[in-house]
Amino acid sequence: MLIKPNDLFYGEKYINLSRKELLEKVQTQMSSQRFKHVLGVETAAVELAQRYGVSTEAASIAALTHDYAKERNHGEMHDLIISANLDLELLQYGSEIWHGPVGAILVKKELGIQDADILNAIHYHTVGRPEMSLLEQIIYVADYIEPGRVFPVVSEARKAAETSLAEAVAFETEHTLLHLIGQKRKIYPKTIDTYNTWVAKP
């Protein structure tokens, strides 16, 4: 039987907060619509974690905090990218991808999360990277397929995730790039690195 997020009990391995306390802190950082999305990502992530043998607690925490910085002030995120010595090339692209790396810094500072795998899952959930841990893949995919998502190929993405995380990562990466190209949007080079590893044929 699958464990549901509401049934999870946090120990102190990853965070010194209960799930209820973490939910309360996360909720203060975002709109009700964004919070609903975050809960959906948690549902998908916890399910994927059980399917692929990853800690459900780590998946829950990473999912709940993955958009922690999403609605932060543009200027604050801009300044943090500079002060934290993040990739300055980020500044040439839309703030849509900033909240991953910025969020990883903020949850470490404000929520006390120290686990490198959780922080990396938050950091890279927007663009992925060539080498992703199982938890990173889970958050990357869960953000794309959570129950509230409605777009033409989401059912195919969910089906891919049922049998192979790698296939789901590849599917998401390819279709995200196709979407960006269709809109003639600038593409952050590290997204291409993700594509070359997970999608491109040798």
Backbone hydrogen bonds, N-H to C=O, Kabsch-Sander energy under -0.5 kcal/mol:
donor,donor_aa,acceptor,acceptor_aa,energy
7,D,4,K,-2.0
8,L,5,P,-1.7
22,L,18,S,-2.5
23,L,19,R,-2.8
24,E,20,K,-2.0
25,K,21,E,-2.0
26,V,22,L,-2.8
27,Q,23,L,-2.5
28,T,24,E,-1.0
29,Q,26,V,-1.8
30,M,27,Q,-1.1
35,F,31,S,-2.4
36,K,32,S,-2.1
37,H,33,Q,-1.7
38,V,34,R,-2.3
39,L,35,F,-2.2
40,G,36,K,-1.8
41,V,37,H,-2.4
42,E,38,V,-2.3
43,T,39,L,-2.2
44,A,40,G,-2.3
45,A,41,V,-3.0
46,V,42,E,-2.8
47,E,43,T,-1.7
48,L,44,A,-2.4
49,A,45,A,-2.6
50,Q,46,V,-1.8
51,R,47,E,-1.8
52,Y,48,L,-2.3
53,G,49,A,-0.6
54,V,49,A,-2.7
59,A,55,S,-2.1
60,S,56,T,-2.5
61,I,57,E,-2.6
62,A,58,A,-2.6
63,A,59,A,-2.3
64,L,60,S,-2.6
65,T,61,I,-1.5
66,H,62,A,-0.8
66,H,63,A,-0.7
68,Y,65,T,-1.8
70,K,67,D,-1.5
72,R,69,A,-2.0
77,M,73,N,-2.3
78,H,74,H,-2.5
79,D,75,G,-2.6
80,L,76,E,-2.1
81,I,77,M,-2.2
82,I,78,H,-1.4
83,S,79,D,-3.0
84,A,80,L,-2.5
85,N,82,I,-1.4
86,L,81,I,-2.2
90,L,87,D,-2.0
91,L,88,L,-1.4
92,Q,89,E,-1.7
93,Y,90,L,-2.1
97,I,94,G,-1.6
98,W,95,S,-0.7
99,H,95,S,-0.9
100,G,97,I,-0.7
102,V,98,W,-2.4
103,G,99,H,-1.5
104,A,100,G,-2.0
105,I,101,P,-1.3
106,L,102,V,-2.3
107,V,103,G,-2.8
108,K,104,A,-1.2
109,K,105,I,-2.1
110,E,106,L,-3.6
111,L,107,V,-1.4
112,G,108,K,-0.6
113,I,107,V,-1.6
114,Q,14,Y,-0.5
119,L,115,D,-2.4
120,N,116,A,-2.6
121,A,117,D,-2.1
122,I,118,I,-2.0
123,H,119,L,-2.7
124,Y,120,N,-2.7
125,H,122,I,-0.9
128,G,124,Y,-2.6
132,M,130,P,-0.7
137,Q,133,S,-2.4
138,I,134,L,-2.4
139,I,135,L,-2.3
140,Y,136,E,-2.4
141,V,137,Q,-2.6
142,A,138,I,-3.2
143,D,139,I,-2.0
144,Y,140,Y,-0.5
144,Y,141,V,-1.0
145,I,141,V,-1.9
146,E,142,A,-1.4
149,R,146,E,-2.4
154,V,151,F,-1.8
157,A,153,V,-2.0
158,R,154,V,-2.5
159,K,155,S,-2.0
160,A,156,E,-2.2
161,A,157,A,-2.0
162,E,158,R,-0.9
162,E,159,K,-0.6
163,T,159,K,-0.6
163,T,160,A,-1.2
164,S,160,A,-2.4
168,A,164,S,-1.9
169,V,165,L,-2.8
170,A,166,A,-2.4
171,F,167,E,-2.6
172,E,168,A,-2.7
173,T,169,V,-2.6
174,E,170,A,-2.6
175,H,171,F,-2.5
176,T,172,E,-2.5
177,L,173,T,-2.1
178,L,174,E,-2.3
179,H,175,H,-2.0
180,L,176,T,-2.3
181,I,177,L,-2.9
182,G,178,L,-2.4
183,Q,179,H,-1.4
184,K,181,I,-1.5
185,R,180,L,-2.8
188,Y,186,K,-0.5
191,T,188,Y,-2.3
192,I,188,Y,-0.8
193,D,189,P,-1.6
194,T,190,K,-1.7
195,Y,191,T,-2.3
196,N,192,I,-3.0
197,T,193,D,-1.5
198,W,194,T,-2.7
199,V,195,Y,-2.7
200,A,195,Y,-2.1
